[in-house]
Amino acid sequence: MHDIEPFWKWRDRYIAEEDERSPFYGRQSSEFEYSQTVYNYYIHPQWDEFGSATLYLKVIFADYRNQFAIIEFIGEWNDAIGNDIMFLKRDIIDVMLGAGINKFVLIGENVMNFHFSDSSYYEEWNDDVVSEGGWIIALNFKKHVMDEMLNGDIHHYIYLHDRFSDVVWRKYQPVHLVRLLDDMLMKRLG
């Protein structure tokens, strides 16, 4: 796990630690000091901690003019024990909503498990973005993780669909990826 880095090819255009509107503004990350773990396995130091003991993230792009953010995750998403969604919603998402973001791409290729507890934070998040014309899309989550999210009825608040489970997103520029997902979403609803 220590070899899995957050996607870095857009760093010439966006770095969350240098963005004054980012919840991670001013945070310093080491390139060499491994201190964070998931299941006693060290993870790359570029992943950002946000209050969860088992889930880490990286805001790999935010575009305030086009009102979207792309967030990559690693670890175990555990609402049952760690209430991860509460920390994510209150400490990260609410800050981004306040800065005008209303479209969220959640990249879950490196999320190993999901444990459901309650849908209230997901419902609140959905209400926040839908009222502003936005959405939340779960992109490339593993099938068993998506199944657990579906069992928890998270799909009422976050778009979970097979169509979004195999997107080769790294080949796109951020704005083109969001346009692609927006088009895919419109075709799904149409």
C-alpha positions as CSV (number, residue, x, y, z in Angstrom):
1,M,0.0,0.0,0.0
2,H,2.9,2.4,0.6
3,D,3.5,2.5,-3.2
4,I,0.0,3.8,-4.0
5,E,0.3,7.5,-4.5
6,P,-2.6,9.9,-5.1
7,F,-2.8,10.9,-8.8
8,W,-0.3,13.6,-9.3
9,K,-0.4,14.5,-13.0
10,W,-2.6,17.5,-12.5
11,R,-0.4,19.0,-9.8
12,D,1.0,21.5,-12.3
13,R,-2.6,23.0,-12.3
14,Y,-3.8,22.4,-8.8
15,I,-2.4,21.6,-5.3
16,A,-4.8,21.6,-2.5
17,E,-2.2,22.7,0.0
18,E,-1.7,25.9,-2.0
19,D,-5.4,26.7,-2.5
20,E,-6.6,29.2,0.0
21,R,-10.2,27.9,-0.3
22,S,-9.1,24.3,0.3
23,P,-9.6,22.6,3.7
24,F,-6.0,21.5,3.3
25,Y,-4.5,24.9,2.7
26,G,-1.1,25.3,4.3
27,R,-0.8,21.6,5.2
28,Q,2.7,20.2,4.8
29,S,3.2,16.6,3.6
30,S,6.4,14.7,3.6
31,E,7.6,12.8,0.5
32,F,9.7,10.5,2.6
33,E,8.3,10.1,6.1
34,Y,5.7,7.3,6.3
35,S,3.6,7.7,9.4
36,Q,0.0,7.0,8.4
37,T,-1.4,3.5,8.3
38,V,-4.4,1.5,7.2
39,Y,-4.6,-1.9,8.9
40,N,-1.0,-1.5,10.1
41,Y,0.2,-1.0,6.5
42,Y,1.9,2.3,5.8
43,I,0.4,4.5,3.1
44,H,2.2,7.0,1.0
45,P,2.7,10.3,2.9
46,Q,0.9,12.4,0.2
47,W,-2.5,11.1,1.3
48,D,-4.3,13.5,3.6
49,E,-5.8,12.6,7.0
50,F,-9.2,14.1,7.8
51,G,-10.3,12.5,11.0
52,S,-10.8,8.9,10.0
53,A,-8.5,6.2,11.4
54,T,-8.9,4.0,8.2
55,L,-9.8,6.3,5.3
56,Y,-7.6,8.9,3.7
57,L,-8.1,11.2,0.7
58,K,-6.5,13.6,-1.7
59,V,-8.3,16.5,-3.3
60,I,-6.6,16.1,-6.6
61,F,-8.4,18.9,-8.4
62,A,-10.9,21.7,-7.5
63,D,-12.3,24.2,-10.1
64,Y,-14.3,26.9,-8.5
65,R,-15.4,28.5,-11.7
66,N,-16.9,25.2,-13.0
67,Q,-17.9,24.3,-9.4
68,F,-16.4,20.8,-9.2
69,A,-13.9,18.8,-7.1
70,I,-12.2,15.5,-7.8
71,I,-11.3,13.6,-4.6
72,E,-9.4,10.3,-4.5
73,F,-9.6,7.9,-1.5
74,I,-7.6,5.1,0.0
75,G,-8.4,2.7,2.8
76,E,-11.6,1.4,4.5
77,W,-14.7,3.7,4.5
78,N,-16.2,2.8,7.9
79,D,-19.3,4.7,8.9
80,A,-20.3,2.0,11.4
81,I,-17.3,2.4,13.8
82,G,-15.5,5.5,12.7
83,N,-18.4,7.6,11.4
84,D,-16.1,8.5,8.4
85,I,-18.9,10.3,6.6
86,M,-19.4,12.7,9.4
87,F,-15.7,13.8,9.3
88,L,-15.8,13.9,5.5
89,K,-19.0,16.0,5.4
90,R,-18.2,18.4,8.2
91,D,-14.5,18.9,7.8
92,I,-14.0,18.7,4.0
93,I,-17.2,18.8,2.1
94,D,-18.9,21.7,4.0
95,V,-15.8,23.8,3.4
96,M,-15.9,23.0,-0.3
97,L,-19.6,23.7,-0.5
98,G,-19.0,27.1,1.1
99,A,-16.5,27.8,-1.6
100,G,-19.1,27.1,-4.3
101,I,-18.3,23.4,-5.2
102,N,-21.5,21.5,-6.1
103,K,-20.2,18.6,-8.2
104,F,-18.1,15.9,-6.5
105,V,-16.2,13.1,-8.2
106,L,-15.3,10.5,-5.6
107,I,-12.6,8.1,-6.9
108,G,-12.7,4.8,-5.0
109,E,-10.3,2.5,-6.8
110,N,-8.3,2.2,-3.5
111,V,-11.2,1.9,-1.1
112,M,-11.1,-1.7,0.1
113,N,-14.3,-1.9,2.2
114,F,-17.4,0.0,3.1
115,H,-19.3,-0.3,6.4
116,F,-22.7,1.4,6.5
117,S,-24.3,3.0,9.6
118,D,-26.7,5.8,8.7
119,S,-27.6,7.8,5.7
120,S,-28.3,11.2,7.2
121,Y,-25.0,12.8,6.3
122,Y,-25.3,11.5,2.7
123,E,-28.8,12.8,2.5
124,E,-27.7,16.2,3.8
125,W,-24.8,16.3,1.3
126,N,-27.1,15.4,-1.6
127,D,-29.6,18.0,-0.6
128,D,-26.8,20.6,-0.5
129,V,-25.6,19.9,-4.0
130,V,-28.9,19.1,-5.8
131,S,-30.3,22.4,-4.6
132,E,-27.4,24.1,-6.5
133,G,-27.7,21.9,-9.6
134,G,-24.9,19.6,-8.6
135,W,-24.3,15.9,-8.0
136,I,-22.0,13.3,-6.3
137,I,-20.6,10.5,-8.4
138,A,-18.8,7.4,-7.1
139,L,-16.2,6.6,-9.7
140,N,-14.4,3.2,-10.1
141,F,-15.4,1.8,-6.7
142,K,-14.8,-2.0,-6.5
143,K,-17.9,-4.1,-7.0
144,H,-18.1,-5.4,-3.4
145,V,-17.8,-1.9,-2.1
146,M,-20.5,-0.6,-4.4
147,D,-22.7,-3.6,-3.3
148,E,-22.3,-2.6,0.4
149,M,-23.1,1.0,-0.5
150,L,-26.2,-0.1,-2.4
151,N,-27.2,-2.3,0.6
152,G,-27.0,0.9,2.7
153,D,-29.2,2.8,0.2
154,I,-26.4,5.3,-0.4
155,H,-27.4,5.2,-4.1
156,H,-30.3,7.5,-3.2
157,Y,-27.7,10.2,-2.5
158,I,-24.6,9.3,-4.5
159,Y,-24.7,8.1,-8.1
160,L,-23.5,4.5,-7.9
161,H,-23.8,2.6,-11.2
162,D,-21.8,0.1,-13.2
163,R,-21.5,2.8,-15.9
164,F,-19.3,4.7,-13.4
165,S,-17.2,1.7,-12.3
166,D,-14.8,1.4,-15.2
167,V,-14.0,4.9,-16.4
168,V,-10.4,5.4,-17.6
169,W,-10.4,8.9,-15.9
170,R,-6.6,9.5,-15.9
171,K,-6.5,10.2,-19.6
172,Y,-8.8,13.2,-19.3
173,Q,-8.1,16.7,-18.2
174,P,-10.2,17.5,-15.1
175,V,-12.9,19.7,-16.9
176,H,-13.2,17.1,-19.7
177,L,-13.7,14.3,-17.1
178,V,-16.5,16.2,-15.4
179,R,-18.1,16.9,-18.7
180,L,-17.9,13.2,-19.6
181,L,-19.5,12.2,-16.3
182,D,-22.1,14.9,-16.7
183,D,-23.0,13.5,-20.1
184,M,-23.0,9.9,-18.8
185,L,-25.3,11.0,-16.0
186,M,-27.7,12.8,-18.4
187,K,-27.8,9.6,-20.6
188,R,-28.5,7.5,-17.5
189,L,-31.4,9.8,-16.5
190,G,-32.7,10.2,-20.0
